[in-house]
Amino acid sequence: MKKTIVIGGGAAGIMAAIQSASCSETYIVEKMPRLGLKILVSGKGRCNVTNAGSVDDLINAFGRNGKFLYHALAEFSNSDLRNFLSSIGVETKVERGKRVFPVSNRSKDVLNALKAELEQRNVRVITGKSLVSFVISGNNIIGAKLSDGSILKGNYFVLATGGKSFPGLGTTGDGFSILKKLGHTVTPLYPSLVPLVLKEKWVPSLEGLSLRNVRITVLLRNKKYTHFGDMVFTSKGISGPIVLTLSSEIVPLISGEISAEIDFKPALSKEILEKRLIREFSENGKKKLKNVLTHLLPARIIPVFLQITGVSGDKRCSEITKNEREKLVYTFKHFPITVTGSEGFAHAIITKGGVSLKEVDPRTMRSKIINNLYIVGELLDLDAVTGGYNLQASFSTGYVAGKSICGKNE
């Protein structure tokens, strides 16, 4: 019987092992004490397993390299994943943005079901040991040398060690250095879907403040990047859905300081917003400006907002001049912030960059350099916006690798 060694016990590795186990003796080697730690933190502990959009939606979410996934998604689509999860006892539901979560809202239910399936299929799990190197003969791997000095021999090897995001959960980028030694090209690596760091000294005072239905815009190298939705201030800068999406576009381009702006009222034109202020000031003439602004802004951000406008919050609304009102309107639509960088791989959801897709067969996930090596999940140069797309890609590429191994002759 053929023998398959899967290195890495995340979503891609687990799915590859489940599939290859139908035709081969299969092992998973995971350097952490437990499998699937990144699955546990996905979706803030709720596990955003996939996105219910169309195949084209999923492909488009990956931008420039999305087409690589056409075959993998045809073989194992988002519907197939949901049906598979249902078959092992995990029912799912669709929420805003077509994000798919387990009905229980517990990522541990997904992981426990996957682990039970591994056990059911007699997959042997080795934890607490990492891959040091592969033992090569010609263009084939004959064994995996582990951190305890042992060599695990096999016929097929699946590398699923993940990227560099969340290194505390075991994804420290080991796979990239191993693949480089085998002759693979690894494109530049960047943290992606990551909080951004701001220069402004007032940032810590707003930590935890959420803004809903705002627009953030960056003009960088003559290109505009803009996103509408929700965001939140952190102790160092900003995060939240629109910021994470923005980060996937601009982090590779950041060198020095970058000017950005927030539109607090994207649904209102400058003219309509000015009419709104005139009405508010007319109706509340005797009240102080800082108190009336609570009708339009969260109270915590008002001192910062006024500081930027240069207008005194203690002024009565009836005393506000036309020039001051125009400053207020402009700042509502163009609240300035300065991005200096990101919070790095330690706080990134995924890694941007990875193994060149030209060196991996999209129909099998087999390396075009090493005959019996399959490369899956976040090691590949594939990254998408938030919404369940990245986890789907891990499950789909892992599925294809496992199925491909079983499609080979002894």
C-alpha positions in Angstrom: 0.0 0.0 0.0 1.3 3.5 -0.9 2.2 5.8 2.0 1.4 9.6 2.1 3.1 12.0 4.5 1.3 15.3 5.1 3.4 18.0 6.7 1.1 20.5 8.5 -2.2 20.0 10.3 -4.2 23.0 9.2 -7.3 23.1 6.9 -5.3 22.2 3.8 -3.3 19.4 5.4 -6.3 17.9 7.1 -8.3 17.8 3.9 -5.4 16.3 1.9 -5.0 13.6 4.6 -8.7 12.8 4.6 -8.7 12.3 0.8 -5.4 10.4 0.5 -6.4 8.1 3.3 -8.9 6.4 1.0 -6.1 4.8 -1.0 -2.9 5.1 1.1 -1.5 4.8 4.6 -1.5 8.5 5.7 0.3 10.4 8.3 0.0 14.1 9.4 3.0 15.7 11.0 2.1 18.9 13.0 4.7 20.8 14.9 2.3 22.3 17.4 0.8 20.2 20.3 -2.6 20.1 18.5 -4.0 20.2 15.0 -5.9 23.1 13.5 -5.0 26.0 15.8 -5.6 28.5 13.0 -9.0 26.9 12.3 -9.9 27.6 15.9 -9.2 31.4 15.6 -10.8 31.8 12.2 -13.7 34.2 12.1 -13.0 35.4 15.7 -13.5 31.9 17.0 -16.6 31.2 14.9 -14.8 29.7 11.9 -15.7 31.5 8.6 -15.3 28.3 6.6 -16.2 29.6 3.2 -18.2 32.2 1.2 -21.4 31.3 -0.5 -20.8 33.4 -3.6 -20.5 32.1 -7.1 -17.3 30.5 -8.4 -16.5 33.7 -10.2 -17.0 35.6 -7.0 -14.5 33.3 -5.3 -12.0 33.6 -8.2 -12.3 37.4 -8.3 -11.6 37.6 -4.5 -8.1 36.3 -5.2 -7.3 39.0 -7.7 -4.4 38.6 -10.0 -3.8 34.8 -9.3 -7.4 33.7 -8.8 -7.6 31.8 -12.1 -5.2 29.2 -10.7 -8.1 28.0 -8.5 -10.6 27.2 -11.3 -9.9 23.5 -11.3 -9.7 23.2 -7.5 -13.0 24.9 -7.1 -14.6 22.8 -9.8 -13.4 19.7 -7.9 -14.3 20.9 -4.5 -16.5 24.0 -4.5 -18.0 26.0 -1.6 -21.2 23.9 -1.9 -19.1 20.7 -1.8 -17.4 21.9 1.3 -20.7 22.7 3.0 -22.1 19.3 2.0 -18.9 17.6 3.3 -19.2 19.4 6.6 -22.8 18.4 6.9 -21.9 14.8 6.3 -19.5 14.9 9.2 -22.1 16.6 11.5 -21.4 20.3 11.0 -24.4 22.3 9.6 -23.6 25.7 8.3 -25.4 29.0 7.7 -24.9 32.1 5.5 -24.5 35.6 7.0 -23.8 39.1 5.8 -21.4 39.3 2.9 -22.3 35.6 2.1 -19.9 34.5 4.8 -20.5 30.9 5.9 -20.2 29.8 9.5 -21.2 26.7 11.5 -24.7 27.0 12.9 -23.2 26.5 16.4 -21.0 29.6 15.9 -18.1 27.5 17.4 -14.9 26.8 15.4 -14.1 24.0 17.7 -17.1 22.1 16.4 -15.6 22.2 12.9 -12.1 21.2 14.1 -13.5 18.3 16.3 -15.5 17.0 13.3 -12.5 17.1 11.0 -10.3 15.3 13.7 -13.0 12.6 14.1 -13.0 12.1 10.3 -9.2 11.7 10.4 -9.6 9.1 13.1 -12.4 7.4 11.2 -10.1 7.1 8.2 -7.2 5.8 10.2 -4.9 8.8 9.6 -2.0 8.7 12.0 -1.3 12.0 13.6 2.1 13.0 14.9 2.2 16.3 16.9 5.0 18.2 18.5 7.5 17.4 15.7 8.5 19.7 12.8 9.9 19.1 9.4 13.6 19.9 9.2 14.3 18.8 5.6 13.4 16.3 2.9 15.6 13.4 1.9 15.9 13.6 -1.9 16.8 11.0 -4.5 16.8 12.4 -8.0 13.6 14.4 -8.5 11.8 12.5 -5.7 11.4 12.8 -2.0 12.1 9.5 -0.2 11.7 10.7 3.4 10.9 13.6 5.7 13.5 14.3 8.4 11.8 15.5 11.6 13.0 17.6 14.5 13.6 14.6 16.7 16.0 13.2 14.1 13.7 10.5 12.8 13.0 10.0 9.1 9.5 9.3 8.0 9.6 7.5 4.6 6.8 7.7 2.1 5.7 7.6 -1.5 3.9 10.9 -1.6 4.5 14.1 0.4 2.1 17.0 0.9 3.5 20.3 2.2 0.8 22.2 4.1 2.8 24.2 6.6 1.0 27.5 6.0 2.4 31.0 5.6 3.9 33.4 8.1 0.8 34.9 9.7 0.0 34.1 13.3 3.5 32.6 14.0 2.4 31.9 17.6 0.1 29.2 16.1 2.9 27.5 14.3 2.9 29.2 10.9 6.4 30.6 10.9 7.1 30.3 7.2 9.3 27.1 7.6 7.8 25.7 4.4 9.0 28.5 2.2 12.7 28.0 3.2 12.4 24.3 2.6 10.8 24.8 -0.8 13.5 27.3 -1.8 16.1 24.6 -1.1 14.2 22.3 -3.4 14.5 24.8 -6.2 11.1 26.5 -5.9 10.7 30.2 -6.4 9.0 32.1 -3.5 7.7 35.5 -4.3 8.1 38.3 -1.8 6.1 37.7 1.4 4.0 40.4 3.2 1.5 40.4 6.0 -2.0 40.7 4.6 -5.5 41.3 6.1 -3.6 43.0 8.9 -4.3 46.1 11.1 -2.5 49.3 10.0 -0.4 51.5 12.2 -1.0 55.3 12.3 1.4 58.1 13.1 -1.1 60.3 15.0 -0.5 60.6 18.7 -4.2 60.7 19.5 -4.8 57.2 18.3 -4.5 55.4 21.7 -7.3 57.6 23.1 -9.7 56.1 20.5 -8.8 52.4 21.1 -11.9 50.2 20.7 -14.0 52.9 19.0 -15.9 51.4 16.0 -17.1 53.4 13.0 -19.9 52.0 10.9 -20.7 52.7 7.2 -17.6 54.9 6.6 -15.3 55.1 3.6 -11.5 55.0 3.8 -9.4 56.2 0.9 -5.7 56.1 0.1 -4.1 57.7 -3.0 -0.8 55.8 -3.6 1.4 55.9 -6.7 -1.3 57.6 -8.7 -3.9 54.9 -7.8 -6.9 55.3 -5.5 -7.7 52.6 -3.1 -11.1 53.0 -1.4 -13.4 50.8 0.7 -16.8 51.3 2.3 -18.0 49.6 5.5 -16.9 49.2 9.2 -13.6 49.9 10.9 -12.3 50.2 14.4 -9.4 52.1 16.1 -6.7 50.0 17.9 -4.0 51.1 20.3 -1.7 51.5 17.4 -3.9 52.4 14.5 -6.9 51.0 12.7 -8.5 47.6 11.9 -11.8 46.2 11.0 -13.2 44.8 7.6 -12.4 47.7 5.3 -9.0 48.3 6.8 -8.0 44.6 6.5 -9.1 44.6 2.8 -7.2 47.9 2.2 -4.1 46.4 3.8 -4.0 43.5 1.3 -3.6 46.2 -1.4 -1.3 48.7 0.1 1.1 46.9 2.5 3.5 45.8 -0.2 3.6 49.4 -1.4 4.3 51.1 2.0 7.6 52.9 2.3 7.5 55.8 4.7 4.4 57.7 5.5 1.1 57.4 3.5 -1.7 59.9 3.7 -5.2 58.5 4.0 -8.6 59.9 4.8 -11.9 58.8 6.3 -15.3 60.0 5.0 -17.6 59.8 8.1 -20.7 60.5 5.9 -20.1 58.8 2.6 -23.9 58.7 1.9 -24.2 62.5 2.0 -22.7 64.9 -0.5 -20.8 67.9 0.7 -23.9 70.1 -0.2 -26.4 68.0 1.7 -24.1 67.7 4.7 -23.7 71.4 4.8 -27.5 71.9 4.8 -27.7 69.4 7.7 -25.2 71.4 9.7 -27.0 74.6 9.0 -30.2 73.0 10.3 -28.5 71.6 13.4 -26.9 74.9 14.2 -30.2 76.8 13.6 -32.1 74.4 15.9 -29.5 74.4 18.6 -28.1 77.9 18.5 -27.5 78.3 22.2 -25.8 74.9 22.6 -22.0 74.4 22.4 -20.7 72.9 19.2 -19.1 70.0 20.9 -22.5 68.9 22.3 -24.4 69.2 19.0 -21.7 67.2 17.1 -22.9 64.2 19.1 -25.8 64.1 16.6 -23.4 63.3 13.9 -20.3 61.6 15.5 -19.4 59.3 18.3 -18.6 61.4 21.4 -15.1 60.0 21.8 -13.9 61.2 18.5 -15.3 64.7 18.8 -12.3 66.2 20.6 -9.9 64.9 17.9 -12.3 66.0 15.2 -12.4 69.6 16.6 -8.6 69.7 17.1 -8.2 68.9 13.4 -10.7 71.5 12.2 -9.2 74.2 14.5 -12.8 75.2 15.6 -13.5 75.6 19.3 -15.9 73.1 20.7 -17.0 75.6 23.3 -18.4 78.0 20.7 -22.2 78.3 20.6 -23.6 77.0 17.4 -25.1 80.4 16.6 -21.6 81.9 16.6 -20.1 79.5 14.1 -18.9 81.4 11.0 -19.4 80.2 7.4 -15.6 79.6 7.1 -15.7 77.4 10.3 -18.7 75.5 9.0 -16.9 74.8 5.8 -13.9 73.4 7.8 -16.3 71.1 9.7 -17.9 69.9 6.5 -14.5 69.3 4.8 -13.3 67.3 7.8 -16.4 65.1 7.9 -15.6 64.1 4.4 -11.8 64.1 4.6 -10.7 63.2 8.1 -6.9 62.9 7.7 -4.8 60.0 9.0 -1.2 58.9 8.3 -0.4 55.2 7.7 3.2 54.3 8.7 3.0 50.5 8.3 1.2 47.4 9.5 1.2 45.3 12.7 3.2 42.6 10.8 2.8 38.9 10.5 2.1 38.4 14.2 -1.3 40.1 13.7 -2.0 39.2 10.0 -4.7 36.8 9.0 -2.9 35.6 5.9 0.4 35.9 4.0 0.6 37.7 0.7 3.0 36.0 -1.7 4.3 32.4 -1.7 5.4 29.7 -4.1 5.2 30.7 -7.7 2.1 29.3 -9.2 4.0 28.6 -12.5 5.8 25.8 -10.6 2.6 24.0 -9.3 0.1 22.0 -11.5 -3.3 23.6 -10.7 -5.0 20.3 -11.6 -3.2 18.2 -9.0 -1.2 20.7 -6.8 1.9 18.6 -7.7 5.2 20.4 -7.8 6.7 20.7 -11.3 10.1 20.4 -9.7 9.8 17.5 -7.3 7.8 14.6 -8.8 6.0 13.3 -5.6 5.6 16.6 -3.7 2.2 18.4 -3.5 2.0 22.1 -2.3 -1.2 23.3 -0.8 -2.9 26.1 1.2 -1.2 29.3 2.2 2.2 28.3 0.9 0.8 29.1 -2.6 1.0 32.6 -4.0 -2.7 33.1 -3.4 -4.5 35.6 -1.1 -8.0 37.0 -1.0 -10.0 39.6 0.9 -11.8 38.6 4.1 -15.0 36.6 3.9 -14.1 32.9 4.0 -12.3 32.8 0.7 -8.8 31.9 2.0 -10.1 29.0 4.1 -12.0 27.7 1.0 -8.8 27.8 -1.0 -7.0 25.8 1.7 -9.7 23.1 1.8 -10.0 23.0 -2.1 -6.2 22.7 -2.8 -5.9 20.1 0.0 -8.7 18.1 -1.5 -7.2 18.2 -5.0 -3.8 17.0 -3.7 -5.3 14.1 -1.7 -7.5 13.1 -4.6 -4.6 13.3 -7.1 -2.5 11.0 -5.0 -5.3 8.5 -5.0 -5.6 8.8 -8.8 -2.0 7.7 -9.3 -0.9 4.2 -10.0 1.1 2.2 -7.5 
